[in-house]
């Protein structure tokens, strides 16, 4: 759904766009239909270019759920806010909470957003409705009730938002924001969360929007330049690490009261170029990983600054853009400008050699993330406008017969999703089984494939 006017969208809420027939594809690809004929065949990105007169048609049967939405200015970073509706949810309709930041054309037009998407039905529901379209008169109102909905609460933010990460500390929902103005800011999301759940709270929230800019709970200007790398500790509530384009990393320690942080002015400084991503260990309170334009991945312990403990100095042949730490296994996933996806066993990290290496994307990797509940599954997105899903537990003998043109694909490749332009981030929803959200210049996709 597109917002007609950014400043009125949150108040009115709205409907998200439902499934659109414009390009998503499974491991078996989307169907490719030739103009003037009924012949359809599988399309696999990067294997064979589209020919004149050929167009992609989405295979609805490859998805359990698919929705898309827009928020006005593009949000090139977002995070998922956990809710109190339970874990491992699969029953439709589903709901979710997201926090995102915009990259508008002018600094003054940017917003920090909290979104509540709800009434999200599966694609099976869509197919059933199409089959029963003969009974239109009595079902129009019912169909309207089944449309996906979204409430959006926005705070003004001066400067484009490079990255957003959210955490829960006690009863606080906190967003850490890296922006182009060279500051890392912490925002309390409580007013926005209340607004997207209540029309009364939304009205009160709008009355506060007369302020020129959102007031941060805390901010840090010590980086002296902008950056992208930031991560909250999953072990110590409120502990944060941030890295900048000048190669420096700072660790934030939360102070009593929940409104301030102590930041050591001496940075962690083993990298020689811009720090692109940071990830805390999911089990070790003092350990985090970093990756950089200097082509290296490093492991740090905050008890022994300022140098890293371990490093893979030539992890990729070019910039290492993103990393993800497996929630239950000692594996680190990385993606670089070389288009490669690499899996590192931290028990063998000193060797400098990954335990797995995949080359499916044809452009730089923009995002990677392990599935939070299945330690063998991960997803990645690339500047080739593709989201890929992978399963390391699959071996060649498990694949069986494949369609023509797909026999050379890695057996671990589960699914290829298309339809967005300039994909920047992709995340698994930790509470909705198999559900993924991706953001791009063209907007958000919310989907679950038949593969996961």
C-alpha positions in Angstrom: 0.0 0.0 0.0 1.3 3.4 -0.8 0.8 6.4 1.4 -1.0 9.3 -0.4 0.6 11.8 2.0 3.3 10.9 4.4 1.9 13.1 7.2 -1.6 11.7 7.1 -0.8 8.0 6.5 -0.3 7.0 10.1 -3.5 8.5 11.3 -5.6 6.9 8.7 -3.9 3.5 8.7 -4.6 1.6 5.5 -4.6 -1.6 3.5 -1.5 -3.3 2.3 -1.3 -4.5 -1.3 -2.0 -8.2 -1.7 -0.2 -10.6 -3.9 1.0 -9.2 -7.2 1.9 -11.1 -10.3 5.2 -9.4 -11.0 8.1 -11.5 -10.3 9.0 -13.9 -7.5 10.6 -17.2 -8.1 11.3 -20.4 -6.3 14.4 -22.7 -6.6 12.3 -23.9 -9.6 11.9 -20.3 -10.6 8.9 -18.3 -11.7 7.1 -19.4 -14.7 8.2 -17.7 -17.9 5.5 -17.1 -20.5 6.2 -16.4 -24.1 4.1 -13.7 -25.8 1.5 -15.1 -28.2 1.6 -18.6 -26.8 0.8 -20.8 -23.8 4.2 -22.3 -23.3 5.6 -21.8 -19.9 9.0 -22.8 -18.5 11.1 -22.3 -15.4 13.2 -19.1 -15.1 16.4 -19.1 -13.0 18.1 -15.7 -12.4 21.6 -15.6 -13.9 21.3 -18.7 -15.9 19.5 -17.5 -19.1 18.5 -13.9 -19.8 14.9 -13.1 -20.8 14.3 -13.0 -24.6 12.3 -10.5 -26.5 8.6 -11.1 -25.9 9.1 -13.1 -22.7 7.8 -12.0 -19.4 7.9 -13.3 -15.8 4.8 -14.5 -14.2 4.7 -15.2 -10.5 3.9 -18.8 -9.4 1.5 -18.3 -6.5 1.8 -22.0 -5.5 5.4 -21.4 -4.5 4.3 -19.2 -1.6 2.4 -19.8 1.6 2.0 -16.1 2.1 3.0 -13.0 0.1 2.2 -9.3 0.7 3.8 -6.0 -0.2 3.6 -2.5 1.0 5.2 1.0 0.7 5.8 3.7 3.2 6.4 6.8 1.0 10.2 7.4 1.1 12.2 4.1 0.9 13.3 2.4 4.2 16.7 0.9 3.6 17.0 -0.5 7.0 14.5 -2.0 9.5 14.2 -4.4 12.4 11.5 -6.6 13.9 10.0 -5.7 17.3 9.0 -8.8 19.2 5.4 -8.8 20.4 3.5 -10.6 23.1 1.3 -12.8 20.8 3.4 -16.0 21.2 6.1 -17.9 19.5 6.1 -20.2 16.4 2.9 -18.7 15.0 1.6 -20.2 11.8 -2.2 -19.7 12.0 -3.5 -17.0 9.6 -4.2 -14.2 9.8 -0.8 -13.1 11.2 0.5 -9.8 12.6 3.9 -8.2 13.1 5.6 -5.1 14.4 8.5 -3.4 12.5 10.7 -0.4 13.1 12.3 1.3 10.1 14.1 4.4 9.0 13.7 6.4 5.8 16.2 7.6 3.2 14.3 10.6 1.8 15.5 13.0 -0.9 15.9 15.8 1.7 17.2 15.5 5.2 14.2 17.2 6.7 11.8 14.7 5.2 13.1 11.6 7.0 11.1 9.6 9.5 11.6 6.9 12.1 8.7 4.5 11.6 6.9 1.9 13.7 4.6 -0.3 11.6 1.9 -2.8 12.7 0.9 -5.1 9.9 -2.0 -7.3 10.7 -4.8 -9.4 9.1 -2.1 -11.1 6.9 -3.7 -14.1 5.2 -1.9 -16.9 3.3 -2.0 -17.4 -0.4 -4.2 -20.4 0.0 -6.9 -18.0 1.2 -6.4 -15.9 -2.0 -6.8 -19.0 -4.2 -9.9 -20.1 -2.4 -11.5 -16.6 -2.9 -10.7 -16.7 -6.6 -12.4 -20.1 -7.0 -15.5 -18.9 -5.3 -15.8 -15.6 -7.1 -19.2 -16.5 -8.5 -20.9 -15.5 -5.2 -19.6 -11.9 -5.5 -22.6 -10.0 -4.1 -22.5 -11.4 -0.6 -18.8 -11.8 -0.3 -17.5 -8.3 -1.2 -17.8 -7.1 2.4 -16.3 -10.3 3.7 -13.4 -10.1 1.2 -12.7 -6.5 2.4 -12.5 -7.7 6.0 -9.8 -10.2 4.9 -7.5 -7.5 3.3 -4.2 -7.0 5.0 -3.9 -3.8 7.1 -1.2 -1.5 8.4 -1.0 1.2 11.0 2.0 3.5 10.8 3.3 5.9 13.4 6.1 8.2 12.3 8.5 10.5 14.1 10.5 13.2 12.2 14.2 12.6 12.0 16.7 15.0 10.5 19.0 13.1 8.2 18.7 9.8 6.3 18.8 6.7 8.5 21.5 4.3 7.6 20.6 1.4 10.0 18.1 0.6 12.7 18.3 -2.1 15.3 15.8 -2.7 18.1 16.0 -4.3 21.5 13.9 -4.8 24.6 15.3 -3.7 28.0 12.9 -4.2 30.8 9.6 -2.6 29.7 11.5 -0.3 27.2 11.5 -1.0 23.4 14.6 0.8 22.2 15.8 1.6 18.7 19.4 2.4 18.0 19.7 4.6 14.9 22.8 5.3 12.8 22.2 8.3 10.6 24.0 10.3 7.9 24.5 13.2 10.3 27.3 11.1 12.0 25.4 10.3 15.3 24.2 7.1 16.9 20.9 7.9 18.7 18.7 5.8 21.0 14.9 6.3 20.8 12.2 5.0 23.1 9.5 3.5 20.9 6.8 3.3 23.5 4.7 6.2 22.2 4.8 4.8 18.6 3.9 1.3 19.8 1.0 2.6 21.7 -0.2 4.6 18.8 -0.3 1.7 16.3 -2.4 -0.3 18.7 -5.0 2.4 19.7 -6.8 5.1 17.7 -7.0 7.2 20.9 -3.2 6.9 21.4 -2.7 7.6 17.7 -4.5 10.9 18.0 -2.4 11.8 21.0 0.7 10.9 19.1 -0.2 13.1 16.2 -0.7 16.1 18.6 3.0 15.7 19.5 4.1 15.7 15.9 4.3 19.5 15.8 7.9 19.1 17.0 10.5 19.6 14.3 12.5 16.6 15.2 12.2 13.4 17.4 13.9 13.8 20.7 16.5 11.0 21.3 16.7 9.3 24.7 20.5 9.4 24.3 23.0 10.3 21.5 26.7 9.8 20.8 28.7 12.0 18.4 32.1 10.5 19.2 32.4 8.6 16.0 33.1 11.9 14.2 31.7 10.5 10.9 28.7 8.4 9.8 28.5 4.7 9.8 26.3 1.6 9.3 27.4 -1.1 11.7 25.4 -1.5 14.9 24.1 -4.3 17.1 22.5 -4.9 20.5 23.7 -7.7 22.7 21.2 -10.5 23.0 22.9 -11.5 26.3 23.3 -8.2 28.2 20.1 -6.0 27.8 21.1 -2.5 26.7 24.7 -3.3 25.7 25.4 -1.9 22.2 28.3 -1.9 19.8 28.7 0.6 16.9 31.2 1.0 14.1 31.9 3.8 11.6 33.4 4.6 8.2 36.6 5.6 9.9 37.3 2.0 11.0 36.5 2.7 14.7 34.3 0.6 17.0 32.8 1.7 20.3 31.0 -0.4 22.9 28.2 1.1 24.9 27.4 0.0 28.5 23.9 0.8 29.8 23.7 2.7 33.1 21.1 2.5 35.8 17.9 4.4 35.1 17.6 3.2 31.4 18.3 6.6 29.9 22.1 6.8 29.6 25.1 4.8 28.4 28.8 4.9 29.2 31.0 4.7 26.0 34.7 4.1 26.2 36.4 6.9 24.2 39.2 4.5 23.2 37.9 2.6 20.2 38.5 -1.0 19.1 40.7 -0.3 16.1 42.3 -3.3 14.3 40.4 -2.6 11.0 42.2 -0.4 8.5 39.0 0.7 6.6 35.3 1.2 7.1 33.5 -1.2 9.5 30.4 -2.4 7.6 28.7 -4.8 10.1 28.8 -5.9 13.7 27.3 -9.0 15.4 27.3 -9.9 19.1 27.8 -13.6 20.0 24.4 -15.1 20.9 26.0 -16.9 23.9 29.1 -15.0 25.0 28.4 -11.7 26.7 31.7 -10.0 25.9 32.4 -11.3 22.4 31.4 -9.8 19.1 32.4 -10.0 15.4 33.0 -7.3 12.8 33.6 -7.1 9.0 35.1 -4.4 7.0 35.9 -2.9 3.6 39.5 -4.1 4.4 38.3 -7.6 3.4 38.6 -9.0 6.9 36.4 -10.5 9.5 37.4 -10.1 13.2 36.4 -11.6 16.5 36.7 -9.3 19.6 36.5 -9.6 23.4 35.6 -6.4 25.1 37.7 -7.4 28.1 40.8 -7.1 26.0 40.7 -3.9 24.0 41.8 -2.4 21.6 42.8 -5.3 19.3 40.8 -8.3 18.0 41.4 -11.8 19.3 41.0 -13.6 15.9 40.9 -12.5 12.3 40.4 -13.8 8.8 42.4 -11.1 6.9 41.4 -12.1 3.4 37.9 -13.4 4.1 36.6 -12.1 0.8 38.4 -10.7 -2.3 36.7 -7.3 -1.8 34.6 -5.5 0.8 32.9 -7.7 3.4 29.5 -6.1 3.7 27.4 -8.2 6.1 27.7 -11.0 8.7 25.4 -13.1 10.8 26.1 -15.2 13.9 24.3 -18.5 14.1 22.0 -18.7 17.1 22.8 -22.2 18.2 25.9 -23.4 16.3 29.5 -21.9 16.2 29.0 -20.6 12.6 29.4 -17.2 11.2 27.9 -16.3 7.8 29.4 -13.5 5.6 28.6 -11.8 2.3 30.8 -9.5 0.2 31.0 -7.3 -2.8 32.3 -10.3 -4.6 28.8 -11.8 -4.5 30.1 -14.7 -2.4 28.4 -16.2 0.6 30.7 -17.9 3.1 30.1 -20.0 6.2 32.8 -19.9 8.9 33.3 -22.5 11.7 34.6 -20.4 14.6 36.4 -23.4 16.0 38.5 -23.4 12.8 38.6 -19.6 12.3 42.3 -19.3 12.7 42.8 -21.3 9.5 41.3 -18.4 7.5 39.3 -20.9 5.4 35.5 -21.1 5.3 33.7 -24.5 5.6 31.3 -23.6 2.8 31.4 -21.2 -0.1 28.4 -20.3 -2.4 28.4 -18.2 -5.6 24.8 -17.8 -6.8 24.3 -14.0 -6.6 25.6 -12.0 -9.6 26.2 -8.8 -7.6 27.3 -7.6 -4.1 25.6 -9.2 -1.1 23.5 -6.7 0.8 22.1 -8.7 3.7 22.6 -12.2 5.3 20.8 -13.8 8.2 20.5 -17.3 9.8 17.0 -18.6 10.4 16.5 -18.1 14.2 14.9 -21.5 14.8 16.6 -23.8 12.2 20.4 -23.6 12.5 21.1 -25.0 9.0 18.9 -22.5 7.1 19.9 -19.0 6.1 18.9 -16.2 3.7 20.7 -13.6 1.7 19.9 -10.7 -0.5 22.0 -9.1 -3.3 22.2 -6.1 -5.5 21.0 -8.4 -8.3 17.5 -7.9 -6.8 17.3 -11.5 -5.6 16.6 -13.0 -2.1 18.0 -16.5 -1.8 17.2 -19.2 0.8 19.6 -22.0 1.7 19.8 -25.2 3.7 23.2 -26.5 4.6 21.7 -29.9 5.7 20.8 -30.7 2.1 23.3 -32.9 0.2 23.5 -33.7 -3.5 21.9 -37.1 -3.1 18.8 -35.5 -1.4 17.9 -33.3 -4.4 16.7 -35.9 -6.9 15.6 -34.9 -10.4 15.7 -31.2 -11.3 14.1 -29.3 -14.1 16.2 -28.5 -17.2 18.5 -25.6 -16.6 18.7 -26.2 -12.9 20.9 -29.2 -12.6 24.0 -27.0 -12.0 22.5 -25.1 -9.1 23.9 -25.8 -5.6 21.8 -28.5 -3.9 21.7 -26.3 -0.8 19.8 -23.6 -2.7 16.1 -23.8 -1.6 14.4 -20.8 -3.2 15.0 -17.6 -5.2 12.6 -14.7 -4.6 12.4 -11.7 -7.0 10.1 -8.7 -7.6 11.9 -5.9 -5.7 14.5 -3.4 -6.9 17.6 -2.6 -4.9 17.0 -4.9 -2.0 18.9 -3.7 1.1 17.9 -5.9 4.1 16.2 -9.2 4.8 15.2 -10.6 8.1 13.4 -13.7 9.4 10.6 -13.0 11.8 11.6 -14.8 15.1 8.0 -15.5 16.1 6.3 -16.3 12.7 7.5 -19.7 11.4 9.3 -19.3 8.1 8.2 -15.7 7.5 10.6 -13.3 5.9 10.5 -9.5 5.4 12.7 -7.7 2.9 13.0 -4.0 2.2 14.1 -2.3 -1.0 14.0 0.9 -2.9 10.6 -0.3 -4.2 9.1 -1.1 -0.8 8.6 -4.0 1.6 7.8 -7.7 0.8 6.4 -10.0 3.5 6.4 -13.6 2.5 6.7 -17.3 3.4 7.8 -19.8 0.8 6.9 -23.4 0.5 10.5 -24.3 1.1 10.7 -23.2 4.8 
